Amino acid sequence: MSEQKKYQTIEEKQYLVRFNADTKSHLHVKDESICLTKCPDKICTIFCPAEIYKWEDIRMHVGYEGCHECGSCRIGCPHQNIKWEYPKGGHGIVFRLG
């Protein structure tokens, strides 16, 4: 009998980056009142390359699932108001080269 081939989409064949998100965030805004009162530009919503941070009315929404783990938020927050940790082992961004 012939082996049955598994057909893949072009996207599956060409992927370079995938995410294996944990159920708990590795990114935390320490004090949302700082974002509300001391950071009118919400700069993290601009410099994060994955667009993880979104300002919604009176709070910061953190969509950690697509984090690139670059650490820009930890470095760029002018109020040092973001706690950044590596995701738990086996979770986070997955790179494929080749």
C-alpha positions as CSV (number, residue, x, y, z in Angstrom):
1,M,0.0,0.0,0.0
2,S,1.1,3.5,-0.7
3,E,1.8,5.9,2.1
4,Q,-0.9,8.5,2.5
5,K,0.6,12.1,2.1
6,K,-0.3,14.8,4.6
7,Y,-1.1,17.9,2.6
8,Q,-0.2,21.3,4.0
9,T,-1.2,24.8,3.2
10,I,1.5,27.1,1.8
11,E,1.4,29.0,5.1
12,E,2.1,25.8,7.1
13,K,5.0,25.0,4.8
14,Q,6.5,28.5,4.9
15,Y,6.0,29.4,8.5
16,L,8.9,31.1,10.3
17,V,7.3,32.2,13.5
18,R,4.6,30.5,15.6
19,F,3.4,31.1,19.1
20,N,2.7,28.6,21.9
21,A,0.9,30.9,24.4
22,D,0.6,30.0,28.1
23,T,-2.7,30.5,29.9
24,K,-1.0,33.1,32.2
25,S,0.6,36.3,30.9
26,H,4.3,36.9,31.3
27,L,3.7,40.6,30.9
28,H,2.1,42.8,33.6
29,V,1.3,46.5,33.9
30,K,2.3,47.2,37.5
31,D,0.0,50.1,38.2
32,E,-2.6,51.1,35.6
33,S,-3.2,54.4,37.3
34,I,0.3,55.4,36.2
35,C,-0.7,54.8,32.6
36,L,-3.9,56.8,33.1
37,T,-2.4,59.8,34.9
38,K,1.3,60.1,34.1
39,C,1.6,58.7,30.5
40,P,-0.6,60.7,28.1
41,D,1.1,59.3,25.0
42,K,0.8,55.6,26.1
43,I,4.2,55.1,24.5
44,C,4.1,51.3,24.8
45,T,1.3,51.2,22.3
46,I,3.7,52.7,19.8
47,F,7.0,51.1,20.3
48,C,6.0,47.4,20.8
49,P,6.7,45.7,17.5
50,A,4.0,43.1,18.1
51,E,1.4,45.7,19.1
52,I,0.7,43.9,22.4
53,Y,-0.4,46.9,24.3
54,K,-3.7,48.6,23.6
55,W,-5.3,51.4,25.5
56,E,-9.0,50.8,26.1
57,D,-10.9,53.6,27.8
58,I,-9.2,53.7,31.3
59,R,-7.0,50.6,31.2
60,M,-4.2,49.0,29.3
61,H,-5.1,45.7,27.6
62,V,-2.1,43.3,27.2
63,G,-2.4,40.7,24.5
64,Y,0.6,38.7,25.6
65,E,-0.1,35.8,23.2
66,G,1.7,37.3,20.3
67,C,4.7,38.7,22.2
68,H,8.0,38.6,20.3
69,E,9.9,38.5,23.6
70,C,12.1,41.3,22.6
71,G,11.9,43.2,25.9
72,S,11.1,46.6,24.3
73,C,8.3,47.2,26.7
74,R,10.6,46.6,29.7
75,I,13.2,49.0,28.4
76,G,10.9,51.6,26.8
77,C,8.3,52.3,29.4
78,P,9.3,55.8,30.8
79,H,7.8,54.9,34.2
80,Q,9.2,51.4,34.5
81,N,5.6,50.2,34.9
82,I,5.8,47.0,32.9
83,K,6.9,43.7,34.5
84,W,8.4,41.5,31.8
85,E,9.5,37.9,32.3
86,Y,10.3,35.1,29.9
87,P,7.3,32.8,29.4
88,K,7.1,29.5,31.3
89,G,9.2,26.8,29.7
90,G,7.8,25.4,26.5
91,H,5.7,28.5,25.9
92,G,6.2,31.7,23.9
93,I,7.5,32.4,20.5
94,V,8.7,29.5,18.4
95,F,11.2,30.2,15.5
96,R,11.8,27.9,12.6
97,L,14.8,28.5,10.4
98,G,15.2,26.5,7.2
